[in-house]
């Protein structure tokens, strides 16, 4: 069966209404369920104030009017009940999943064929819980209440029934909750149905709460039995009936609240085992990092104490983790976590600028016409850090994320409300992204055929995305056509095949003779020194060249995929994050020694990345990814999950495929920065990755992959452990369901993202190294 996707607002409802008149005219059905999705789709694509909202609401009014009129005109049907309900509300942007009033406020309307609004004036404005709908409908239809439902019949809905039927419905509802209480508390005494009576001496002395429930139930059952056995006219004894109803509801409401709270209670042994397992993984990661650092840089032990303490940026990058852990204990900080990441990234960038300016004082005047020689490194670093600061400030103001200040103006709202052509912005972002990636590939500085082929494949992918946006994404309110779906599938296939093909093929076709060419270039004083210094001073130039190509293909393909899937207003955000990646690589690749003795002792290794800076640099890339996550409009509320993009290129509904696309959209930035670790490794100087006394593959791979893979895992492990403990401590907090639980879902999803990213990086680098080692051997 074909399911119309989230951007369709017309056909999906027409397919429901076109058979409605015919079905209403027939008498061969007892239950008719109409599932209208148009309003939900309008909200997701255009928000609460979409111009399509009012016409769609009027269309639904006409549907309700037609059904109600049909029931009134049918003389043979005197017991028709029309229930109009919505499963959720929506935010101003058209999303849902959080706990704000706009998201939880939804409609529930019961309409009888012979009823008037004045009959229900006492309950029109009542608030009910969604869990109460199931028992209410079950008792009205005369079917059993769902086995584990803890809801309470909605007051006032059964007032039209006879007294006997009203009390019987409440009795069945009470039996339902009583069975659940017995299941939760073995040995609960009120087990006979019906109870034989009630005495003030009866109770459950070992537990005050259970004693209270037992007394409440037995009292209502005793009053009900007395009412049944009395010989007085029940029609004239309204006070006694009201007392019975009040007694039943007192029991039902108390039992409902206790069972709701009971859902948060979990076995303590399982929780302790889970926390200890997480803590064990953190210890393993930490010990591994310490072992790699000690093994790799044991020769500089005497310098560590004197130099490491002088790097303020390194100390702050480590303190970021502590700041995040402390902030997790506050519900407000969890709701507004994006401000923490933006503040931390801005502070780190300022610290990097401070370090650069300190070094600038010791150097000669920067010569702009000789930008890429030794004296121009400071200029490159200053330009890079200012690029990071400017793009970071723009990203911070792009979305007013979180919960409390989403109503405030931001860049995205200004663009949408000012009538700016978002399609043009999206197309420009695609063009600039394509140019930047092609330029980055060209930094190899050689006319290698492999670079030309990879660049051509990437260019074709960019043109396909450009055409899709130009042709099909100009009006989100129009239903998706088969041509648009097919083109999106072609883009998926093109990006996937070109990326996987590049990863598999490049190590096999990379010229082995590149080593000699690198040596000649190093000795040629006239040679141009490229800003990323690809392959310089390395024993593994083929590996670095391969990883450089693969890394940029990963980055470029992921950016094009996001430009296809993200909301048009987020296309600039994707471009800015890409610029941050490029600026970061420029900044980290330009060797700038803080102390003279580092030049004497560290030699060429520090020329790209100082030994003590590796943890710092990998952590900074991880932080940039998390800041970009919130810059795309994400938050710790489920309401900000982008649903619309998860259906692009899907012709038939698939929960698995839509879920994968939703995950890709939500974790676009963290995944991009994790994939960029391949590029990070390609610009990282690997001169001592293998020493004469230890050249085995295991040693080399450990030196290459150790920190780039272990640092993200360790940081994520610390945050996951901390937030697990916070969630346990806050399990009875007022905001446990609205704030802390959604955040924990995001924390678990982030863990999955980190594991996938690290796996891809480790597999890619290992494969490239083993293939090149095999080719060199034979």
KEKOLZA-30788 format. One line per 4 residues: number of its first residue (from 1); their letters; for each residue x, y, z of C-alpha. Coordinates in steps of 0.05 Angstrom, whole numbers, plus 5000, padded with zeros to 4 digits. Last residue first. Layout:
KEKOLZA-30788
NUM	A	X:Y:Z ~ ... .
***
This chain:
KEKOLZA-30788
778	XXXX	6099:4863:4924 ~ 6113:4894:4991 ~ 6095:4964:4968 ~ 6028:4940:4942 .
774	XXXX	6012:4904:5007 ~ 6031:4965:5048 ~ 5986:5008:5004 ~ 5927:4960:5013 .
770	XXXX	5939:4954:5088 ~ 5943:5029:5098 ~ 5880:5045:5058 ~ 5840:4991:5093 .
766	XXXX	5862:5012:5162 ~ 5847:5085:5147 ~ 5777:5070:5121 ~ 5759:5020:5175 .
762	XXXX	5782:5067:5231 ~ 5745:5127:5202 ~ 5681:5088:5189 ~ 5682:5056:5258 .
758	XXXX	5695:5123:5291 ~ 5635:5154:5255 ~ 5589:5096:5271 ~ 5609:5095:5345 .
754	XXXX	5602:5171:5350 ~ 5532:5170:5319 ~ 5509:5113:5364 ~ 5534:5152:5424 .
750	XXXX	5498:5214:5399 ~ 5434:5172:5396 ~ 5444:5152:5469 ~ 5454:5225:5490 .
746	XXXX	5394:5246:5448 ~ 5350:5195:5485 ~ 5380:5220:5550 ~ 5360:5291:5532 .
742	XXXX	5289:5268:5519 ~ 5288:5236:5589 ~ 5316:5296:5625 ~ 5270:5351:5598 .
738	XXXX	5196:5333:5589 ~ 5194:5265:5623 ~ 5238:5280:5683 ~ 5213:5352:5689 .
734	XXXX	5181:5346:5758 ~ 5240:5306:5784 ~ 5229:5236:5809 ~ 5280:5204:5762 .
730	XXXX	5328:5263:5774 ~ 5383:5223:5809 ~ 5379:5167:5758 ~ 5378:5218:5701 .
726	XXXX	5440:5253:5729 ~ 5477:5187:5735 ~ 5461:5170:5663 ~ 5481:5242:5644 .
722	XXXX	5550:5234:5675 ~ 5562:5166:5644 ~ 5541:5191:5575 ~ 5583:5254:5580 .
718	XXXX	5645:5215:5601 ~ 5635:5163:5546 ~ 5625:5217:5493 ~ 5691:5249:5512 .
714	XXXX	5726:5181:5512 ~ 5698:5158:5445 ~ 5714:5225:5412 ~ 5786:5220:5439 .
710	XXXX	5796:5147:5422 ~ 5787:5152:5347 ~ 5831:5211:5329 ~ 5878:5193:5387 .
706	XXXX	5896:5122:5367 ~ 5886:5121:5292 ~ 5956:5140:5265 ~ 5999:5115:5323 .
702	XXXX	5958:5051:5331 ~ 5959:5040:5256 ~ 6035:5046:5255 ~ 6045:4999:5314 .
698	XXXX	5998:4946:5286 ~ 6030:4950:5217 ~ 6100:4934:5242 ~ 6155:4987:5236 .
694	XXXX	6187:4986:5304 ~ 6262:4994:5309 ~ 6268:5040:5249 ~ 6210:5084:5273 .
690	XXXX	6140:5083:5247 ~ 6090:5138:5260 ~ 6151:5182:5272 ~ 6143:5224:5209 .
686	XXXX	6067:5220:5209 ~ 6051:5294:5204 ~ 5976:5303:5209 ~ 5946:5331:5144 .
682	XXXX	5919:5263:5123 ~ 5898:5245:5193 ~ 5853:5307:5197 ~ 5823:5288:5129 .
678	XXXX	5802:5221:5157 ~ 5779:5257:5220 ~ 5732:5296:5175 ~ 5684:5238:5180 .
674	XXXX	5676:5253:5254 ~ 5664:5327:5238 ~ 5610:5309:5188 ~ 5577:5260:5236 .
670	XXXX	5572:5313:5290 ~ 5542:5363:5240 ~ 5489:5320:5206 ~ 5464:5286:5268 .
666	XXXX	5391:5306:5260 ~ 5389:5299:5184 ~ 5425:5231:5183 ~ 5381:5205:5240 .
662	XXXX	5318:5227:5203 ~ 5344:5194:5140 ~ 5355:5129:5177 ~ 5286:5132:5210 .
658	XXXX	5254:5145:5143 ~ 5289:5084:5114 ~ 5269:5039:5173 ~ 5198:5064:5180 .
654	XXXX	5186:5053:5106 ~ 5129:5087:5070 ~ 5130:5078:4995 ~ 5162:5128:4946 .
650	XXXX	5220:5150:4989 ~ 5267:5201:4957 ~ 5254:5256:5008 ~ 5214:5227:5066 .
646	XXXX	5261:5242:5124 ~ 5265:5315:5102 ~ 5196:5330:5129 ~ 5208:5300:5199 .
642	XXXX	5261:5348:5225 ~ 5269:5333:5299 ~ 5258:5399:5336 ~ 5199:5374:5377 .
638	XXXX	5240:5319:5409 ~ 5269:5371:5455 ~ 5344:5370:5470 ~ 5355:5420:5413 .
634	XXXX	5366:5420:5339 ~ 5362:5483:5298 ~ 5422:5471:5252 ~ 5465:5513:5299 .
630	XXXX	5451:5461:5353 ~ 5488:5406:5315 ~ 5540:5457:5292 ~ 5561:5467:5365 .
626	XXXX	5567:5391:5372 ~ 5611:5385:5310 ~ 5655:5443:5331 ~ 5665:5409:5399 .
622	XXXX	5688:5344:5365 ~ 5737:5384:5322 ~ 5763:5418:5385 ~ 5773:5350:5419 .
618	XXXX	5815:5326:5361 ~ 5858:5389:5365 ~ 5869:5385:5440 ~ 5885:5311:5441 .
614	XXXX	5937:5324:5386 ~ 5967:5385:5419 ~ 6019:5351:5463 ~ 6054:5323:5402 .
610	XXXX	6052:5388:5365 ~ 6016:5384:5299 ~ 6043:5400:5230 ~ 6116:5423:5240 .
606	XXXX	6117:5389:5308 ~ 6141:5326:5275 ~ 6196:5363:5238 ~ 6242:5371:5297 .
602	XXXX	6215:5360:5366 ~ 6279:5373:5405 ~ 6310:5436:5376 ~ 6247:5468:5351 .
598	XXXX	6212:5453:5417 ~ 6270:5485:5453 ~ 6252:5551:5420 ~ 6184:5553:5451 .
594	XXXX	6114:5563:5422 ~ 6126:5532:5356 ~ 6078:5550:5300 ~ 6067:5495:5248 .
590	XXXX	6011:5512:5201 ~ 5968:5449:5194 ~ 5923:5464:5254 ~ 5899:5531:5228 .
586	XXXX	5888:5508:5157 ~ 5852:5447:5181 ~ 5808:5489:5226 ~ 5793:5537:5169 .
582	XXXX	5770:5480:5124 ~ 5726:5451:5178 ~ 5697:5519:5196 ~ 5682:5531:5122 .
578	XXXX	5644:5465:5120 ~ 5604:5487:5181 ~ 5588:5552:5145 ~ 5564:5514:5083 .
574	XXXX	5518:5470:5124 ~ 5491:5531:5161 ~ 5478:5565:5095 ~ 5435:5506:5072 .
570	XXXX	5395:5510:5137 ~ 5341:5557:5110 ~ 5326:5506:5055 ~ 5308:5452:5107 .
566	XXXX	5359:5396:5106 ~ 5355:5336:5060 ~ 5388:5358:4994 ~ 5439:5405:5025 .
562	XXXX	5453:5351:5076 ~ 5470:5300:5021 ~ 5515:5352:4988 ~ 5551:5362:5054 .
558	XXXX	5560:5287:5065 ~ 5588:5278:4995 ~ 5637:5336:5005 ~ 5663:5312:5073 .
554	XXXX	5672:5240:5053 ~ 5702:5259:4986 ~ 5748:5307:5023 ~ 5772:5251:5068 .
550	XXXX	5781:5201:5012 ~ 5826:5249:4973 ~ 5868:5268:5033 ~ 5869:5196:5058 .
546	XXXX	5899:5174:4992 ~ 5951:5229:4992 ~ 5969:5213:5064 ~ 5976:5139:5050 .
542	XXXX	6019:5151:4988 ~ 6062:5201:5027 ~ 6078:5150:5082 ~ 6148:5165:5109 .
538	XXXX	6127:5237:5119 ~ 6162:5304:5116 ~ 6110:5335:5070 ~ 6052:5292:5049 .
534	XXXX	6001:5348:5041 ~ 6027:5414:5068 ~ 5957:5439:5083 ~ 5974:5510:5061 .
530	XXXX	6013:5487:5001 ~ 6088:5501:4999 ~ 6104:5519:4927 ~ 6169:5491:4901 .
526	XXXX	6226:5538:4890 ~ 6269:5509:4944 ~ 6267:5441:4913 ~ 6292:5391:4965 .
522	XXXX	6223:5377:4991 ~ 6195:5372:4922 ~ 6247:5319:4903 ~ 6229:5278:4964 .
518	XXXX	6155:5283:4949 ~ 6168:5259:4878 ~ 6206:5200:4904 ~ 6149:5180:4949 .
514	XXXX	6097:5189:4894 ~ 6127:5129:4859 ~ 6073:5087:4892 ~ 6021:5118:4847 .
510	XXXX	5951:5114:4879 ~ 5911:5063:4839 ~ 5898:5011:4893 ~ 5892:5059:4952 .
506	XXXX	5842:5102:4911 ~ 5796:5045:4890 ~ 5759:5023:4953 ~ 5748:5091:4985 .
502	XXXX	5733:5124:4918 ~ 5683:5070:4900 ~ 5648:5077:4967 ~ 5641:5152:4957 .
498	XXXX	5622:5149:4883 ~ 5572:5093:4895 ~ 5539:5127:4954 ~ 5536:5196:4924 .
494	XXXX	5509:5170:4858 ~ 5459:5123:4891 ~ 5431:5176:4937 ~ 5428:5226:4879 .
490	XXXX	5391:5175:4836 ~ 5342:5164:4893 ~ 5330:5239:4897 ~ 5318:5240:4822 .
486	XXXX	5267:5184:4827 ~ 5230:5219:4883 ~ 5228:5284:4845 ~ 5203:5248:4782 .
482	XXXX	5150:5211:4821 ~ 5123:5277:4846 ~ 5124:5302:4917 ~ 5061:5340:4936 .
478	XXXX	5065:5415:4932 ~ 5071:5453:4998 ~ 5147:5452:4997 ~ 5148:5498:4936 .
474	XXXX	5216:5511:4903 ~ 5243:5443:4921 ~ 5229:5406:4855 ~ 5266:5437:4796 .
470	XXXX	5320:5482:4825 ~ 5333:5439:4886 ~ 5336:5375:4845 ~ 5379:5409:4792 .
466	XXXX	5431:5432:4843 ~ 5432:5364:4876 ~ 5446:5332:4808 ~ 5499:5385:4792 .
462	XXXX	5534:5371:4858 ~ 5536:5297:4843 ~ 5565:5311:4774 ~ 5619:5355:4805 .
458	XXXX	5637:5300:4855 ~ 5646:5250:4800 ~ 5689:5299:4761 ~ 5732:5314:4822 .
454	XXXX	5744:5241:4834 ~ 5764:5230:4762 ~ 5810:5291:4761 ~ 5842:5271:4827 .
450	XXXX	5855:5201:4801 ~ 5885:5229:4738 ~ 5940:5262:4778 ~ 5955:5333:4755 .
446	XXXX	5991:5349:4819 ~ 5981:5404:4869 ~ 5948:5361:4921 ~ 5912:5425:4938 .
442	XXXX	5865:5410:4879 ~ 5822:5367:4924 ~ 5810:5427:4970 ~ 5791:5470:4910 .
438	XXXX	5741:5417:4887 ~ 5712:5416:4957 ~ 5706:5492:4961 ~ 5676:5497:4891 .
434	XXXX	5623:5445:4906 ~ 5604:5477:4972 ~ 5601:5546:4938 ~ 5554:5520:4884 .
430	XXXX	5509:5482:4933 ~ 5505:5542:4979 ~ 5487:5587:4920 ~ 5430:5540:4903 .
426	XXXX	5404:5541:4974 ~ 5406:5617:4977 ~ 5368:5621:4911 ~ 5316:5572:4938 .
422	XXXX	5310:5613:5001 ~ 5285:5672:4962 ~ 5277:5722:5018 ~ 5205:5738:5036 .
418	XXXX	5224:5777:5098 ~ 5190:5727:5144 ~ 5233:5668:5123 ~ 5299:5705:5124 .
414	XXXX	5284:5740:5190 ~ 5262:5674:5222 ~ 5328:5641:5201 ~ 5370:5700:5225 .
410	XXXX	5339:5702:5294 ~ 5281:5736:5329 ~ 5258:5712:5398 ~ 5202:5661:5402 .
406	XXXX	5250:5603:5412 ~ 5273:5634:5477 ~ 5252:5585:5531 ~ 5258:5518:5496 .
402	XXXX	5325:5508:5462 ~ 5342:5539:5396 ~ 5341:5611:5373 ~ 5369:5593:5305 .
398	XXXX	5420:5629:5261 ~ 5450:5672:5316 ~ 5501:5622:5340 ~ 5518:5601:5269 .
394	XXXX	5534:5673:5250 ~ 5579:5680:5311 ~ 5615:5615:5295 ~ 5625:5636:5223 .
390	XXXX	5659:5701:5246 ~ 5702:5668:5300 ~ 5723:5610:5256 ~ 5741:5656:5198 .
386	XXXX	5779:5699:5246 ~ 5818:5638:5268 ~ 5834:5619:5197 ~ 5857:5688:5177 .
382	XXXX	5902:5691:5238 ~ 5930:5622:5224 ~ 5943:5638:5151 ~ 5976:5703:5169 .
378	XXXX	6020:5669:5220 ~ 6041:5617:5168 ~ 6062:5672:5120 ~ 6132:5677:5149 .
374	XXXX	6148:5604:5132 ~ 6123:5610:5061 ~ 6050:5607:5040 ~ 6031:5680:5041 .
370	XXXX	6091:5709:5005 ~ 6054:5769:4976 ~ 6020:5780:5043 ~ 6085:5790:5080 .
366	XXXX	6074:5786:5155 ~ 6124:5829:5193 ~ 6177:5788:5227 ~ 6162:5738:5281 .
362	XXXX	6165:5741:5357 ~ 6104:5786:5365 ~ 6065:5740:5319 ~ 6076:5683:5368 .
358	XXXX	6036:5719:5421 ~ 5984:5737:5369 ~ 5975:5664:5350 ~ 5967:5643:5423 .
354	XXXX	5914:5697:5434 ~ 5877:5677:5371 ~ 5876:5604:5395 ~ 5848:5629:5462 .
350	XXXX	5795:5669:5425 ~ 5776:5607:5385 ~ 5771:5567:5449 ~ 5725:5619:5480 .
346	XXXX	5680:5621:5419 ~ 5675:5544:5419 ~ 5658:5542:5493 ~ 5605:5596:5488 .
342	XXXX	5572:5564:5428 ~ 5572:5496:5463 ~ 5543:5524:5528 ~ 5490:5565:5492 .
338	XXXX	5466:5503:5455 ~ 5451:5468:5521 ~ 5389:5511:5531 ~ 5340:5458:5555 .
334	XXXX	5395:5420:5591 ~ 5418:5484:5623 ~ 5348:5498:5648 ~ 5340:5428:5675 .
330	XXXX	5404:5436:5716 ~ 5447:5375:5733 ~ 5475:5370:5663 ~ 5513:5436:5672 .
326	XXXX	5565:5403:5717 ~ 5582:5351:5665 ~ 5587:5402:5609 ~ 5634:5446:5650 .
322	XXXX	5679:5387:5666 ~ 5684:5367:5593 ~ 5701:5438:5574 ~ 5757:5436:5625 .
318	XXXX	5798:5394:5577 ~ 5793:5446:5521 ~ 5809:5499:5573 ~ 5874:5467:5593 .
314	XXXX	5896:5459:5521 ~ 5877:5531:5504 ~ 5918:5556:5563 ~ 5982:5525:5539 .
310	XXXX	6036:5542:5590 ~ 6025:5480:5632 ~ 6046:5437:5575 ~ 6114:5469:5568 .
306	XXXX	6153:5459:5631 ~ 6124:5393:5654 ~ 6123:5364:5585 ~ 6195:5379:5565 .
302	XXXX	6229:5324:5605 ~ 6180:5273:5579 ~ 6197:5288:5508 ~ 6225:5221:5488 .
298	XXXX	6164:5185:5516 ~ 6122:5216:5461 ~ 6091:5158:5425 ~ 6091:5106:5480 .
294	XXXX	6068:5154:5534 ~ 6014:5185:5489 ~ 5990:5118:5465 ~ 5987:5089:5536 .
290	XXXX	5950:5150:5563 ~ 5898:5144:5507 ~ 5889:5070:5519 ~ 5882:5080:5594 .
286	XXXX	5828:5132:5581 ~ 5790:5088:5532 ~ 5791:5028:5578 ~ 5771:5070:5638 .
282	XXXX	5712:5099:5600 ~ 5690:5030:5579 ~ 5691:5008:5652 ~ 5650:5068:5672 .
278	XXXX	5597:5050:5621 ~ 5595:4978:5647 ~ 5590:5004:5718 ~ 5532:5048:5700 .
274	XXXX	5495:4990:5667 ~ 5507:4942:5725 ~ 5483:4994:5775 ~ 5419:5006:5735 .
270	XXXX	5405:4931:5728 ~ 5415:4921:5803 ~ 5370:4980:5820 ~ 5311:4951:5783 .
266	XXXX	5271:5008:5753 ~ 5218:5055:5782 ~ 5195:5107:5731 ~ 5132:5068:5713 .
262	XXXX	5111:5068:5786 ~ 5096:5143:5780 ~ 5040:5128:5730 ~ 5015:5070:5773 .
258	XXXX	5010:5116:5833 ~ 4974:5171:5795 ~ 4923:5123:5765 ~ 4910:5089:5832 .
254	XXXX	4895:5156:5864 ~ 4849:5178:5806 ~ 4812:5111:5804 ~ 4800:5106:5878 .
250	XXXX	4773:5177:5884 ~ 4734:5166:5820 ~ 4698:5106:5849 ~ 4680:5142:5913 .
246	XXXX	4654:5202:5875 ~ 4610:5157:5832 ~ 4583:5122:5894 ~ 4568:5189:5928 .
242	XXXX	4533:5214:5865 ~ 4489:5152:5865 ~ 4470:5163:5938 ~ 4453:5236:5924 .
238	XXXX	4409:5218:5864 ~ 4360:5174:5903 ~ 4296:5189:5865 ~ 4312:5146:5805 .
234	XXXX	4339:5092:5850 ~ 4271:5080:5882 ~ 4286:5050:5949 ~ 4291:4974:5956 .
230	XXXX	4366:4974:5967 ~ 4408:4916:5943 ~ 4441:4951:5884 ~ 4457:5014:5924 .
226	XXXX	4487:4973:5980 ~ 4531:4936:5931 ~ 4554:5002:5902 ~ 4569:5032:5970 .
222	XXXX	4609:4970:5990 ~ 4648:4971:5924 ~ 4665:5045:5932 ~ 4688:5033:6004 .
218	XXXX	4727:4971:5986 ~ 4764:5009:5932 ~ 4783:5067:5976 ~ 4803:5022:6034 .
214	XXXX	4847:4979:5989 ~ 4880:5039:5958 ~ 4895:5069:6026 ~ 4923:5004:6053 .
210	XXXX	4968:4998:5992 ~ 4996:5067:6007 ~ 5004:5053:6081 ~ 5041:4988:6070 .
206	XXXX	5047:4933:6122 ~ 4978:4947:6153 ~ 4936:4930:6092 ~ 4866:4946:6114 .
202	XXXX	4802:4920:6144 ~ 4780:4947:6212 ~ 4734:5000:6181 ~ 4694:4946:6149 .
198	XXXX	4673:4939:6077 ~ 4633:4886:6043 ~ 4636:4822:6004 ~ 4682:4846:5950 .
194	XXXX	4661:4832:5878 ~ 4707:4805:5856 ~ 4756:4780:5907 ~ 4828:4804:5908 .
190	XXXX	4832:4863:5954 ~ 4892:4837:5994 ~ 4953:4859:5952 ~ 4998:4798:5959 .
186	XXXX	5042:4816:5901 ~ 5047:4891:5890 ~ 5054:4911:5817 ~ 5008:4857:5790 .
182	XXXX	4958:4869:5846 ~ 4958:4943:5829 ~ 4946:4926:5755 ~ 4887:4882:5775 .
178	XXXX	4858:4940:5816 ~ 4866:4987:5757 ~ 4822:4943:5713 ~ 4773:4927:5768 .
174	XXXX	4762:5001:5778 ~ 4747:5012:5704 ~ 4697:4954:5707 ~ 4663:4986:5768 .
170	XXXX	4661:5054:5734 ~ 4626:5023:5674 ~ 4577:4986:5720 ~ 4561:5050:5756 .
166	XXXX	4542:5085:5691 ~ 4504:5025:5666 ~ 4460:5021:5728 ~ 4447:5096:5727 .
162	XXXX	4424:5094:5655 ~ 4471:5124:5604 ~ 4470:5198:5582 ~ 4520:5216:5636 .
158	XXXX	4572:5170:5605 ~ 4618:5225:5579 ~ 4613:5267:5642 ~ 4678:5245:5673 .
154	XXXX	4730:5214:5626 ~ 4740:5141:5646 ~ 4807:5134:5680 ~ 4870:5108:5646 .
150	XXXX	4920:5056:5670 ~ 4919:5013:5607 ~ 4958:4948:5613 ~ 4906:4899:5586 .
146	XXXX	4867:4944:5540 ~ 4796:4956:5568 ~ 4748:4901:5546 ~ 4694:4918:5495 .
142	XXXX	4625:4950:5506 ~ 4634:5007:5456 ~ 4626:5060:5510 ~ 4669:5021:5558 .
138	XXXX	4726:5014:5507 ~ 4720:5087:5485 ~ 4729:5112:5556 ~ 4782:5061:5573 .
134	XXXX	4824:5083:5513 ~ 4814:5158:5520 ~ 4841:5163:5591 ~ 4914:5151:5569 .
130	XXXX	4910:5214:5528 ~ 4900:5254:5591 ~ 4840:5299:5599 ~ 4831:5373:5606 .
126	XXXX	4760:5398:5616 ~ 4736:5458:5576 ~ 4672:5427:5547 ~ 4657:5387:5610 .
122	XXXX	4602:5427:5644 ~ 4572:5452:5578 ~ 4560:5382:5555 ~ 4484:5383:5546 .
118	XXXX	4489:5455:5522 ~ 4527:5431:5460 ~ 4467:5392:5435 ~ 4459:5317:5430 .
114	XXXX	4415:5273:5386 ~ 4469:5244:5341 ~ 4522:5247:5396 ~ 4586:5286:5389 .
110	XXXX	4649:5272:5431 ~ 4707:5320:5419 ~ 4780:5312:5437 ~ 4827:5365:5408 .
106	XXXX	4900:5374:5423 ~ 4944:5416:5469 ~ 5008:5376:5482 ~ 5051:5410:5429 .
102	XXXX	5027:5481:5439 ~ 5031:5473:5515 ~ 5104:5454:5512 ~ 5123:5382:5528 .
98	XXXX	5165:5362:5469 ~ 5152:5315:5410 ~ 5123:5363:5359 ~ 5143:5402:5298 .
94	XXXX	5104:5454:5257 ~ 5151:5513:5265 ~ 5103:5548:5313 ~ 5102:5485:5354 .
90	XXXX	5051:5430:5344 ~ 4992:5394:5376 ~ 4984:5320:5386 ~ 4941:5258:5374 .
86	XXXX	4881:5294:5347 ~ 4810:5272:5363 ~ 4739:5276:5336 ~ 4692:5222:5363 .
82	XXXX	4624:5215:5331 ~ 4576:5171:5370 ~ 4514:5141:5336 ~ 4463:5110:5383 .
78	XXXX	4396:5128:5350 ~ 4408:5097:5282 ~ 4345:5076:5245 ~ 4322:5147:5233 .
74	XXXX	4385:5166:5194 ~ 4381:5241:5183 ~ 4417:5256:5249 ~ 4475:5209:5233 .
70	XXXX	4483:5237:5163 ~ 4483:5308:5189 ~ 4538:5290:5239 ~ 4581:5258:5185 .
66	XXXX	4573:5317:5137 ~ 4587:5369:5190 ~ 4650:5333:5212 ~ 4675:5330:5140 .
62	XXXX	4657:5403:5128 ~ 4696:5424:5190 ~ 4755:5384:5164 ~ 4755:5423:5099 .
58	XXXX	4750:5488:5138 ~ 4812:5468:5177 ~ 4849:5453:5112 ~ 4831:5521:5083 .
54	XXXX	4856:5555:5147 ~ 4923:5517:5151 ~ 4946:5524:5078 ~ 4970:5595:5090 .
50	XXXX	5017:5565:5143 ~ 5011:5597:5211 ~ 5020:5533:5252 ~ 5081:5512:5212 .
46	XXXX	5091:5506:5137 ~ 5116:5436:5120 ~ 5104:5400:5186 ~ 5039:5437:5202 .
42	XXXX	5010:5425:5133 ~ 5028:5351:5138 ~ 4994:5343:5205 ~ 4932:5379:5179 .
38	XXXX	4930:5334:5118 ~ 4935:5269:5155 ~ 4862:5248:5161 ~ 4850:5178:5190 .
34	XXXX	4776:5160:5186 ~ 4754:5100:5227 ~ 4683:5073:5217 ~ 4653:5024:5267 .
30	XXXX	4587:4985:5262 ~ 4586:4974:5186 ~ 4536:4945:5136 ~ 4485:5002:5140 .
26	XXXX	4505:5040:5077 ~ 4495:5114:5063 ~ 4554:5134:5106 ~ 4600:5089:5066 .
22	XXXX	4581:5121:4999 ~ 4589:5192:5027 ~ 4658:5175:5055 ~ 4689:5142:4994 .
18	XXXX	4722:5205:4966 ~ 4737:5231:5036 ~ 4796:5185:5053 ~ 4833:5188:4986 .
14	XXXX	4820:5263:4985 ~ 4856:5269:5051 ~ 4923:5241:5026 ~ 4914:5274:4959 .
10	XXXX	4917:5345:4986 ~ 4971:5360:5037 ~ 5029:5318:5010 ~ 5095:5340:5040 .
6	XXXX	5094:5287:5094 ~ 5089:5228:5048 ~ 5030:5193:5017 ~ 5029:5119:5037 .
2	XX	5027:5069:4981 ~ 5000:5000:5000 .
***
